[in-house]
Amino acid sequence: MLLSLVIPVFNEEQTLGILISRIREALRGFDWQLLFVNDGSTDGTLDILHEIALDDNRIQVLSFSRNFGHQTAITAGLDFANGDAVIVMDADLQDPPELLPKMVRLFEQGYDVVSPQRISRRGDTWFKRSTAAVFYRTMARLVDKRLTSNIGDFRLFSRRAVLAIRSFREQHRFMRGLVAWLGLREAILPFERQPRAAGETKYPLLKMLRFAWTGVSSFSALPLRLSIAVGTLLSCAGFGYLLYVTYLALFTNILVPGWASVVILQCIFSGMILLALGAIGDYVGRNYEESKGRPLYVIAGAYNLMLPENGIPRASILIQPDPMDLDVREEPENDAAPIGAAASHDTTRRVFSA
């Protein structure tokens, strides 16, 4: 069985050495290949990957022409990975390589997806932990109940799960939601998440907020429905206030002309209108971007990698296969059938102790 590891990297030169060392130690006795997706790094990450790939042909490198984002880098890795099982993990060592053998053993029991679940988040601030909990609770209750909290992009996929994910080619991607939407047989493996080994987080607050919005808008029209609900409440409040003012004008002498209440109501209604128009505009903009059909990513370089001759939908590959250092072949004809894990229609989840 061939095990493929997909690791997106963006300015991770400080962690690569220890990451590869720990992966090699964890996967002793396994047949594996390691695919790094360089997401437009501006430090020495790509140079380090080149040197490592020259010494070990199991180390493969895809290099984007620019930064396309973490979710797109995962997509590219899954597009090119050809293992019987594919594991997606980050390069910051918060996803421990020592957990990989346990994930493979669950895959060999017939699970299409093995999802490590964080039971602790060392190194994360209280604010990040609390907002993450609120986000996943909201997503599970209002958007997709199949989305499980504290499960990130650190996952193992069977071959048929990878083929299913490859069929999703939308521009704005929320991989965790796509995996939950598939509903394939999944095992959950609790683990303790460690702090970053080095470097800085690639998901500051603003980027996390954009990521959360992508997750909501990609799988639900909830913001539009909420704008309708809030607009209805504000309209009812406005009519109620109109009745109150009419009563004061007709039956009392205490009505004092003023502008404060008018200004307040105008601000509330105007703000609500702008928010609703903004939500509608964002959905329209996403439809516009999808209609253009632009590539999800642009590949500017590849090392030790097998490139498909028939191309990949919505992907631009600027390099030409070089017979001196690239082995070119077509995808296996039996890719449509599951390889490795036994096929099953059981969509239940099981939780395993670490």
C-alpha positions as CSV (number, residue, x, y, z in Angstrom):
1,M,0.0,0.0,0.0
2,L,1.3,3.4,-1.0
3,L,0.7,6.2,1.5
4,S,0.8,9.8,0.2
5,L,1.2,12.8,2.5
6,V,0.1,16.2,1.2
7,I,1.6,19.2,3.1
8,P,0.8,22.8,2.1
9,V,3.7,25.1,3.0
10,F,3.9,28.9,3.1
11,N,7.1,30.4,4.7
12,E,7.9,27.3,6.8
13,E,11.7,27.2,6.4
14,Q,12.2,26.9,10.1
15,T,10.1,23.7,10.5
16,L,10.9,21.6,7.4
17,G,13.9,19.8,8.7
18,I,12.4,18.5,11.9
19,L,9.1,17.8,10.1
20,I,10.6,15.5,7.6
21,S,12.8,13.8,10.2
22,R,9.7,13.1,12.4
23,I,7.7,11.8,9.4
24,R,10.5,9.4,8.4
25,E,10.7,8.1,11.9
26,A,6.9,7.7,12.2
27,L,6.5,5.9,8.9
28,R,9.3,3.3,9.2
29,G,8.2,0.2,7.5
30,F,5.6,2.0,5.3
31,D,5.7,2.7,1.6
32,W,5.2,6.5,1.4
33,Q,5.7,9.6,-0.6
34,L,5.6,13.2,0.6
35,L,4.1,15.9,-1.6
36,F,4.8,19.5,-0.5
37,V,2.7,22.2,-2.1
38,N,4.6,25.5,-2.0
39,D,1.9,28.2,-1.7
40,G,4.0,31.1,-3.0
41,S,6.6,31.2,-0.1
42,T,8.8,34.3,0.0
43,D,11.5,32.9,2.3
44,G,13.9,30.0,1.7
45,T,11.2,27.3,1.9
46,L,11.3,26.4,-1.8
47,D,15.2,26.2,-1.9
48,I,15.1,23.8,1.1
49,L,12.5,21.7,-0.6
50,H,14.6,21.5,-3.8
51,E,17.6,20.3,-1.8
52,I,15.6,17.7,0.0
53,A,13.9,16.5,-3.2
54,L,17.3,16.0,-4.8
55,D,18.4,13.6,-2.1
56,D,15.2,11.6,-1.7
57,N,12.9,10.9,-4.7
58,R,10.0,10.2,-2.3
59,I,9.9,13.9,-1.6
60,Q,7.8,15.6,-4.2
61,V,7.3,19.4,-4.7
62,L,4.6,21.4,-6.4
63,S,5.2,25.1,-6.6
64,F,2.4,27.7,-7.2
65,S,3.1,30.9,-9.2
66,R,1.9,32.9,-6.2
67,N,0.0,32.5,-3.0
68,F,-3.4,31.0,-3.7
69,G,-4.4,30.1,-0.1
70,H,-4.3,27.1,2.2
71,Q,-7.5,25.4,1.0
72,T,-6.4,25.7,-2.7
73,A,-3.0,24.2,-1.8
74,I,-4.8,21.2,-0.3
75,T,-6.9,20.9,-3.4
76,A,-3.8,20.8,-5.6
77,G,-2.1,18.2,-3.4
78,L,-5.2,15.9,-3.6
79,D,-5.2,16.4,-7.4
80,F,-1.7,15.1,-7.8
81,A,-1.4,12.6,-4.9
82,N,-1.6,9.0,-6.2
83,G,-1.4,6.9,-3.1
84,D,-3.9,4.3,-2.0
85,A,-4.5,6.5,1.0
86,V,-3.8,10.3,1.2
87,I,-3.1,12.2,4.4
88,V,-3.4,16.0,4.6
89,M,-1.4,17.7,7.3
90,D,0.2,21.1,8.1
91,A,3.9,21.8,8.3
92,D,3.9,23.5,11.7
93,L,4.0,20.2,13.6
94,Q,0.7,21.0,15.4
95,D,-0.4,17.9,13.6
96,P,1.9,15.2,15.1
97,P,3.4,12.8,12.6
98,E,3.5,10.2,15.3
99,L,-0.3,9.8,14.9
100,L,0.1,8.7,11.2
101,P,0.4,4.9,11.9
102,K,-2.8,4.9,14.0
103,M,-4.6,6.7,11.1
104,V,-3.4,4.1,8.6
105,R,-4.5,1.2,10.9
106,L,-8.1,2.7,11.0
107,F,-8.0,3.1,7.2
108,E,-7.1,-0.6,6.8
109,Q,-10.2,-1.4,8.8
110,G,-12.3,0.1,6.0
111,Y,-12.8,3.7,6.8
112,D,-12.8,6.2,3.9
113,V,-12.0,9.2,6.2
114,V,-9.9,9.2,9.4
115,S,-10.3,12.6,11.2
116,P,-8.1,13.4,14.2
117,Q,-10.1,15.6,16.7
118,R,-8.4,18.1,18.9
119,I,-9.1,17.4,22.6
120,S,-6.8,20.2,23.6
121,R,-5.3,23.2,21.8
122,R,-2.0,24.1,23.4
123,G,-0.6,27.4,22.2
124,D,-3.9,28.8,21.1
125,T,-5.2,31.9,22.9
126,W,-8.5,31.8,24.9
127,F,-10.0,34.1,22.3
128,K,-9.1,31.7,19.4
129,R,-10.4,28.6,21.3
130,S,-13.7,30.3,22.2
131,T,-14.4,31.8,18.8
132,A,-13.6,28.4,17.2
133,A,-16.1,26.7,19.5
134,V,-18.8,29.2,18.6
135,F,-18.1,28.9,14.9
136,Y,-18.3,25.1,14.8
137,R,-21.4,25.1,17.1
138,T,-23.1,27.6,14.8
139,M,-22.1,25.7,11.6
140,A,-23.3,22.4,13.0
141,R,-26.7,23.7,14.2
142,L,-27.6,26.1,11.4
143,V,-25.6,25.1,8.3
144,D,-24.6,21.4,8.3
145,K,-25.1,19.1,11.3
146,R,-22.5,16.7,9.9
147,L,-19.7,19.2,10.6
148,T,-17.8,18.1,13.8
149,S,-16.1,20.6,16.1
150,N,-12.4,20.6,16.6
151,I,-11.6,18.7,13.4
152,G,-9.4,20.6,11.0
153,D,-7.8,19.7,7.7
154,F,-5.6,17.0,9.2
155,R,-7.2,14.0,7.7
156,L,-6.7,10.7,6.0
157,F,-8.7,9.9,2.8
158,S,-9.2,6.6,1.0
159,R,-8.6,6.6,-2.8
160,R,-12.3,6.8,-3.5
161,A,-12.7,9.7,-1.1
162,V,-9.9,11.6,-2.9
163,L,-11.6,11.0,-6.3
164,A,-14.9,12.3,-4.9
165,I,-13.2,15.4,-3.5
166,R,-11.5,16.0,-6.9
167,S,-14.9,16.4,-8.5
168,F,-15.6,19.6,-6.4
169,R,-14.1,22.5,-8.4
170,E,-15.7,25.6,-6.8
171,Q,-13.5,28.7,-6.4
172,H,-14.2,29.4,-2.8
173,R,-13.3,26.3,-0.9
174,F,-14.1,25.1,2.6
175,M,-12.5,21.6,2.6
176,R,-13.9,20.6,6.0
177,G,-17.4,21.3,4.8
178,L,-16.8,19.3,1.6
179,V,-15.7,16.3,3.5
180,A,-18.7,16.4,5.8
181,W,-21.0,16.9,2.9
182,L,-19.7,13.7,1.3
183,G,-21.0,11.6,4.2
184,L,-18.4,8.8,3.7
185,R,-17.6,6.4,6.5
186,E,-15.5,8.2,9.0
187,A,-13.4,7.4,12.1
188,I,-12.6,10.1,14.7
189,L,-9.3,9.9,16.5
190,P,-8.8,12.2,19.5
191,F,-5.4,13.8,20.0
192,E,-3.7,16.6,21.8
193,R,-2.7,19.5,19.5
194,Q,0.7,20.9,20.1
195,P,1.9,24.5,19.8
196,R,3.7,25.6,16.6
197,A,7.3,24.3,16.4
198,A,8.5,27.6,15.0
199,G,7.4,30.6,13.0
200,E,4.2,32.5,13.2
201,T,0.6,31.5,12.5
202,K,-0.6,31.9,8.9
203,Y,-4.2,32.5,10.1
204,P,-4.4,35.9,11.9
205,L,-7.8,37.2,13.0
206,L,-8.8,38.8,9.8
207,K,-7.9,35.8,7.7
208,M,-9.8,33.5,10.2
209,L,-12.9,35.8,9.8
210,R,-12.7,35.5,6.0
211,F,-12.2,31.7,6.3
212,A,-15.3,31.5,8.6
213,W,-17.4,33.6,6.1
214,T,-16.3,31.3,3.3
215,G,-17.4,28.3,5.3
216,V,-20.8,29.8,5.9
217,S,-21.5,31.2,2.5
218,S,-20.2,28.1,0.6
219,F,-22.7,25.8,2.2
220,S,-25.7,27.9,3.2
221,A,-27.8,31.0,2.4
222,L,-28.1,31.6,6.1
223,P,-26.8,35.2,6.0
224,L,-29.5,36.1,3.5
225,R,-32.2,34.4,5.6
226,L,-31.0,36.2,8.7
227,S,-31.1,39.6,6.9
228,I,-34.8,38.8,6.0
229,A,-35.5,37.9,9.7
230,V,-33.8,41.0,11.1
231,G,-35.4,43.2,8.4
232,T,-38.8,41.8,9.4
233,L,-38.2,42.5,13.1
234,L,-37.1,46.0,12.4
235,S,-40.0,46.7,10.1
236,C,-42.4,45.5,12.8
237,A,-40.6,47.7,15.3
238,G,-40.9,50.7,12.9
239,F,-44.7,50.2,12.4
240,G,-45.1,49.8,16.2
241,Y,-43.3,53.1,16.7
242,L,-45.5,54.7,14.1
243,L,-48.7,53.6,15.9
244,Y,-47.2,54.9,19.2
245,V,-46.5,58.3,17.6
246,T,-50.0,58.4,16.0
247,Y,-51.5,57.7,19.4
248,L,-49.5,60.5,21.0
249,A,-50.5,62.9,18.3
250,L,-54.3,62.2,18.4
251,F,-55.0,61.5,22.0
252,T,-52.4,63.4,24.1
253,N,-50.7,66.7,24.2
254,I,-47.2,65.4,25.2
255,L,-45.9,64.9,21.7
256,V,-42.7,67.0,21.3
257,P,-41.3,67.4,17.8
258,G,-37.8,66.2,17.7
259,W,-35.2,64.6,15.5
260,A,-33.4,62.2,17.8
261,S,-35.9,59.3,17.4
262,V,-36.1,59.8,13.6
263,V,-32.3,59.8,13.3
264,I,-32.0,56.6,15.4
265,L,-34.6,54.8,13.4
266,Q,-33.1,56.0,10.1
267,C,-29.6,54.7,11.2
268,I,-31.0,51.3,12.2
269,F,-33.0,50.8,9.0
270,S,-30.2,52.2,6.8
271,G,-27.7,50.0,8.5
272,M,-29.9,46.9,8.0
273,I,-30.4,47.7,4.4
274,L,-26.7,48.1,3.7
275,L,-25.9,44.8,5.5
276,A,-28.5,43.0,3.5
277,L,-27.3,44.5,0.3
278,G,-23.7,43.6,1.3
279,A,-24.7,39.9,1.9
280,I,-26.6,39.8,-1.4
281,G,-23.7,41.4,-3.2
282,D,-21.2,38.9,-1.8
283,Y,-23.3,36.0,-3.0
284,V,-23.7,37.6,-6.4
285,G,-19.9,38.3,-6.6
286,R,-19.1,34.7,-5.8
287,N,-21.5,33.5,-8.6
288,Y,-19.7,36.0,-10.9
289,E,-16.3,34.6,-10.0
290,E,-17.5,31.0,-10.5
291,S,-19.0,31.9,-13.9
292,K,-15.6,33.0,-15.3
293,G,-14.2,29.5,-14.8
294,R,-10.7,30.6,-14.0
295,P,-8.1,28.0,-12.8
296,L,-8.1,27.3,-9.1
297,Y,-4.3,27.4,-9.1
298,V,-1.3,27.9,-11.4
299,I,1.6,25.4,-11.2
300,A,5.0,27.0,-11.9
301,G,7.3,24.2,-10.9
302,A,7.3,20.5,-10.0
303,Y,10.0,18.1,-8.7
304,N,10.0,14.3,-8.5
305,L,6.4,14.3,-9.6
306,M,4.3,12.4,-12.0
307,L,2.3,14.8,-14.1
308,P,-1.0,13.7,-15.7
309,E,-1.0,13.9,-19.5
310,N,-4.7,14.7,-19.8
311,G,-4.6,17.7,-17.5
312,I,-6.6,18.6,-14.4
313,P,-9.9,20.5,-14.6
314,R,-9.6,24.2,-13.6
315,A,-5.8,24.0,-13.1
316,S,-3.1,25.7,-15.1
317,I,0.2,23.8,-15.4
318,L,2.9,26.0,-16.9
319,I,5.7,23.4,-16.8
320,Q,6.4,20.8,-19.5
321,P,7.2,17.3,-18.6
322,D,11.0,16.8,-18.6
323,P,12.0,13.1,-19.2
324,M,15.2,13.7,-17.4
325,D,13.7,14.3,-14.0
326,L,9.9,13.8,-14.3
327,D,8.2,10.5,-14.7
328,V,5.0,11.2,-16.7
329,R,2.1,8.8,-16.8
330,E,-1.7,8.8,-17.0
331,E,-3.9,8.2,-14.1
332,P,-4.6,4.4,-13.5
333,E,-7.7,3.2,-15.3
334,N,-9.2,1.7,-12.2
335,D,-9.1,5.0,-10.2
336,A,-12.9,4.9,-10.1
337,A,-12.8,1.9,-7.8
338,P,-11.8,2.1,-4.2
339,I,-8.2,0.9,-3.5
340,G,-7.0,-0.2,-0.1
341,A,-10.0,0.4,2.2
342,A,-13.0,-1.9,1.7
343,A,-16.0,-0.2,0.2
344,S,-18.9,0.3,2.6
345,H,-22.2,2.2,2.7
346,D,-22.0,2.7,6.4
347,T,-21.9,6.4,7.0
348,T,-21.7,6.2,10.8
349,R,-18.7,7.6,12.8
350,R,-16.7,5.9,15.4
351,V,-14.4,7.6,17.9
352,F,-11.1,6.0,18.9
353,S,-8.9,6.8,21.8
354,A,-5.4,8.1,21.1
